[in-house]
Amino acid sequence: MAGTMGHRLAELIAEYEVPGAALAYLHGGELHEFAAGVLNVDTGVPVTPDSIFQIGSVSKVWTATMLVQLAEQGALTLDTPVAELLPEFRVADPDVTKAVTVRHLLSHTSGIDGDLFLDTGRGDDCVEKYVQACADLAQNHPLGATQSYCNSGFVVAGRILEKLAGKCWDDVLHERIVEPLGLTHTWTLPEDVLRFRAAMGHMDGKPAPAWGLMRAMGPAGLICARPADVVAFARAHLEGGLLEDPQAMWEPQVDIPNPHTLGRQWGIGWILDEWDGQRIISHGGNTIGQHAMLWAVPGTGTIVCVTANGGHSGAFTHALATELFAELDGLTVPPTLAPPATPVEVDATRYAGVYERAGAHLTVSAGDGGLRLRMEATGALAALDEPQEFPLVPVDETTFVGRVPGDPAWISAVFYELADGSPYMHLGARATPKTS
């Protein structure tokens, strides 16, 4: 496979309209690296294995790892209330302010509205200012009641690291992970990244209107790295080097209501799944026109990281993983959920309505043709994301799939209720309450 992977990578990026991609994988103790395409369609600079891409939310596993390090060292426990570590911390619900713990943050079970993207400046105090701005954040769901992806919670987690270390998150990252592992191509600030061959994100085939997110989002998603460095980070989780007991991060914390998107459960930082009886730990990341995926198989020692800078990147990384893991470990990557061969008749009118959370306004309408979903981004990133509307096809009584126009990938939505009967839709790893 290693001999043909470079050629196959080039074929796949062409098929999925990805400008450029880099791949690194560890198998049998040997590292393999490949690259294809260009970093920027306007400059034509080729991608090399050492090119740096934004790994987005894969950064969350790094932030979680550092907090688990502190737990192992006795500075906190995962069940320590955030307010004990950050007395200034506030959200809109005073009971949540008092009770939310580090574990809630790292397992996406806090219920805090998670998609507050806020520019609080470029200074070393940007994360501190972001946490101050969380005082008005409402709840997506009651504390611990379900799982909903929470960027905001990971910025708060990053602030805990800053407070205990007395330095900014970027410096804590270098001190606790980058330097101990000897990573040479892992950075967080653009002035450092531009010293290397750096990828530009693309949207609709053109360079994105902005290179990166606001600095305050660092702990949730601003690490930039070459794939080999990301593989080295994951290798330390399998073989040791960062934690006394890395497997503690693989313990399931919550079932994901929609298991068809990322995996079945969330651990501490890691997404958890099982393929052909093998435990899989993983995480993905998306920024402005960039995408990354990291998978590790503890039972075989295989680790794969792939990065991409646009196009149908989610479908691309899934196709690559499907081929690669079949070849390397004989594992079947679960196919993306798609419409059933035989249409399913479902009375779905009860799901019609408006579902809303920070960053998203979702409208489900019912008509003769079934359900339709309209997705509208709100907040700071709305200008980068045009509203999308498409039919939802039933798979069973609660599960539906649809496709954004022009995108080959199916996305899944699960309608469900909390223990108190509150109706929710789980889409894109996020729980969104029905508001009308």
N, C-alpha and C positions, 0 to 999 in steps of 0.2 A: 504493500500500500504506500509506503513512504516514497518509493521511486516514482509513483504515478500521481501522488497527491497534488503536486504543484500544478500539473496539467489539469487535473480534475477541479481544483480550486478555481482556475481561470474559466473553465467551462461553466461552473456553477454561478460565478458572479455575472457572467454574461446572460445566463438564463434568467436570473432574478434581478437584473438591471442594477446591480450593486457596483458603484464606481471602483471601489477597492476594498480589499480584505487582507487580514493577516491571521495566521493560524499557528498555534503551538500545541503539541500534545506530548505527554509523557506516557510511554508504554514499555513495559519490561525494563524499567529503569533508565531508558534512553529518551532524550529529548529530540523532537523533530520540529522544524520550523519552516513555514512556507508563506509566501506572499503573492498577491496578484492584483493587477489593476493600478489605479492612480489614487493619490492622496487628495487631489483636487482636480476636477475636470477642466478648470480654467488654466491651471499651470501645467498639467500633464506630468507632474513629478511622480515617478513610480513608487508604489508601496514596496518596502523591504521588510524582512522579519523584525528589524529593530525599530520600525516605525511606531510612533506612539499614537494610540487611539484613546478616546474617552471611554472608560469602562462603565460609566454611569452608576447605576444602583448596585453593581457588584461591589462597589465601595462600602455598602452597608455591612457586608460580612467582615470587612477590615475594621470598621468601627465597633461592631459587636465583639470581635476578637479582642480588641484592646480593653473593653469593659470586662470581659471574662478573665483576662490577665489580672486586672485589678481585683476581681473577686477571688481569684486564686491566691492573691497576695494579701487578702484580708482587708482591703481598703473599703469594700462594700460587699453586699450580697445581691444576687439578682432580685431578691424580694425586698430590698431596701426601697422605701418610698422616695421618689424623685425629689420631693420637697425637703427631705432631710439632707440631700446632697446639694440641692439648689434652692435655698430658702426663698429666693426671689421668683421662683417658677410659679406661673399662674396660667390656668385656662378658664374658660367661661364658667364651667361647672365647679363650684367650690369643693364638692365632695370628691370629684376626680382629682382636683389639684392636690388634695391631701392623700389620696389613696393610690394613685397610679404609681407603679413600680418600674424598676429597670427592666424586669422581665416583660412587662406589658409593652414597653417600647421596642424591645428587641424581637418580639414575636408578633408584632402588629396587632395586638389585642387591646390597645388602650382606648380605642374608639374615638380618639382625638381626630378631628377633621385633618386629613393628612396632606393635602395638596396646596398648602400655602407657599407659593413661590414669591419671595419678597427680596428686593434688592436693598440691603442695609449697608451698602458701601463696600469698599475694597480694603478697609482697614482690618487689623488683627482683632478688632472688637466686633466684627460683623456677625459672628454666631451669637455672641452675647446680646446684641441688639435684636437679632431674630427671635431669641427666646423671650425677650421683653414683649415683642409683638404678638406672641402666642396667647396673651391674656384674653383676647376676644374669641379664641377658637372654640367653636361649639363641638358637640359630640356627633359623630356619625352613628354611633350606637353606644349603649351602656357599657361601662368598663368591663372588659372580659367576656362580653356576651357573644362575640363572634370574631372573625378575623377580617380586617380591612387594611390594605396597604397604607402605610403612614410615613411619608417623607418627613413630615414635621416632627414626629417622634424621634427620628434618627438624628435630626439636627439638635434636638434637646439632649439626646444621648451624647452627641459630640461635645456639647457644652459641659456635661458632667466631666468628661475627660479633661477639658480645658481647666475647669475649676480645680480639680484635684492635682493637676500637673503644674498649674500656674503659667501655662503657655498656650499658644493657639493650637487648634486641632491639627493643622498642617505639620507643625513641629513635633507634636506628640506622635503622629503617624510615622514620621521619619525616625524618631527615637526608638519607638517600640516595635516597628515592623520593617521599614525599608532598610535601615542600617544593619540590624541584626541579621537579616537575610541576604545582605549584600546586593540589593536591587539597584541597578544603575539607571534603569529607564522607567522609573515610577515617580511622578511628580503631580502636584495639584494646582500650581499657579501658572498662568499662561506665559509669564516671563521666563519660567524655567522650561516649560514644554517647547517653546519656540527655538531652544538651542538644539533640538533634534528634528528629525523628519516627522512632522505632525499632521495627522489627518484633519481634513475639513469635512464637516457634515454636509449632506446634500438633501434637498427636499425638491420633489418633482424634477429630479435630474439636474438641478442647478445647485451651486453652493448655497448653503443656508444663510439667512440674513444675519445670523449671529453665530460666533464661534462656540460660545459656551454659556452655561447658566451662571446666575449670580453667585458670588463667592460664598455667601451665607449657606448655600446648599451643600457645602463641602462634605460634611459627615454623612450625608445621604447619597452623594453621587458625583463627586468631582475628581476622583482619582483618574489620572491619565497614565497609561502604561503600555509597554509592548506585551504581547501575549505570553512570552516566555517568563516575564516577571510575575504575571498573574498565576501561571502554572507553578512557579516556585513558591508562591504564597500558599496555594492549595496543597502543595506537596508537604509543607510544614504541618498542615492539618492532618495529613495521613500518616506521616512518618515522625512527627515531633519537631520541635524547634521554636515554637511560639507558646505552647500551652502544656501544662502538666497532663491535662486530660481533655484533648480536643473532642473526644467523642461525646462529652457532655453537651456540646453545641448541636449534636445530631439527635438529641432526644426530642420526640414530638411534643410540641407545646399546644397546638391547636390544629384541628382539621380545617382544611380550606373548603369553604362551602361550594366553590366551583373548582373541582379537581382536574378540570380538562385544560387548564391554561398553563400552569407552571409546575404543579405537583400536587400531591395529596395532603401534605401537612407542612407546617412551618416549625422549624426548630428555633434555636437561638441564632438569629441571623440567616442561617441556611434554609433553603427550600428542600423538602424531603420527598423522595419518591422511591418506587421500586420497579425495576425492569427485570423481568425473567428471574425473579427471586433475589436479585442483587440490589442492595441499598444504593441509592443515588443521592448525592448532595449537590446542590447547584444554586446558581443565582444568575439573573440576567440584568441588563441595564440598557436604558435608552436616554439619550440626551437630545440635543437639537440636531437631528439628522445623523446621529451615530448610534450604534448598537453593539452590545457585547454579550457573550454567553460563556459561562464557566460551568463545567460538569466534572465531578470526581466520583470514581467508583472505589470505595474503600476496599471492597473484596478483591479487586484485581490490581489496584494501584494505578489504574489508568486515569489521566487527567487531560481534559481538552479545554482550551480557550480559543475562541474565535471572535474577531472584531470586524466590524463593517461600517462603512460611512455613507449609507443611503440605500435607495432602492427598496425592494421588497425584502428587507434584511431579516425579519423574523422568519419568513418562509425559507430564506436562504440558509440561516443557521440551523433550522430544523432539518432541512434536507441534507446538509453536510453531516450533522450528528447522526442521522439515520444511517448513512453509508459508512461513516467512520467507526461507530461503535459496533456495527455488524461485522466489520472486517477485523477490528482489533480484539474485541471480547466476545463476539458472537451474541451480542445483546440486541434485542428489538426495541428501538425507541418507539414509545406509543405514538401512533399516528394522530394527527390533528383531528379533533372531533369534526365530523361533517354530517350533512343530512343523511338520514337512513335510506337504504335502498327502497324500502316500502314506506310511503308517506304515513305519518302518524296523525290521527285525528285527535285534536285537543281543544277543549273549550278554554281558550286563553284570554277571553275578554276580561276576566278578573284581574289580569296583570296590567291592563291599560291604566295610564296615569303618568304623573310626573314624578321623577326620582331625582333628588338633588343633594349635592354635597359641595364642599369647597372645590372649585376648579371644574365642575361639571354640572350640566343641566341636561338630563336625559328624559326624553318624552317617548312613551310607548303608546301607540295608537292601534286600535282594533278596527278592521274593516272586513269587507267581503273576502279580501285576499289574505286575511290573517293579520298577524302583528307586524308593525313597522317600528323601527327604532330610529330616533333622531338624536344624535350626540352633538352637543355644543360645549366647547371649552369656554370657561369663564376665568376671570382673574388675569394675572400678569402674562400668561402664555397664550391667551385667547387669540392674539393677532397672528400667532404662528400656526394655528390649527383651524382650518375651515370647517364649518358644520358638515356632518355627514349623515345621510339617511339611507336606510336599506331595510329589506324585509327580514324578519326573524322566522326561521323554519324550525318547527318543533322536532325534537329528538325523543322526548318523553314528556310527561305531564308538567315538569318543572324546568327542563333544559331545552334551550334553543340555540341555534347557530345562525350567523349572518356574515356577510362579506361587505366591507367597505368598497364602494365602486372603484374598479381598477386594481384592486388588490387580490391576489390569488389565495390569500390565507383566510380560512374561516376563523371567526372568533365566537366564543361561547358565552352565553348568559344563563345564569341559574336564578330562578325566582324561589324565594324561601321566606320563612317566618322565624323570628326570634322566639324564645320561650314564652314571651308575653304576648305573642300573636302579631307583633309589628311586621308589616310586609317590607321586604327588601329585594333588591336585584344585586347579584354578585357578578360583576363584569370587570375585566382587566385587573383582577386581584383585589378589587375594592368593593366593599359593601355600601350600597347606596340606598337610603331609606326612601320609601314612597311618601311624597309630601302632599299629593293631591290626586 
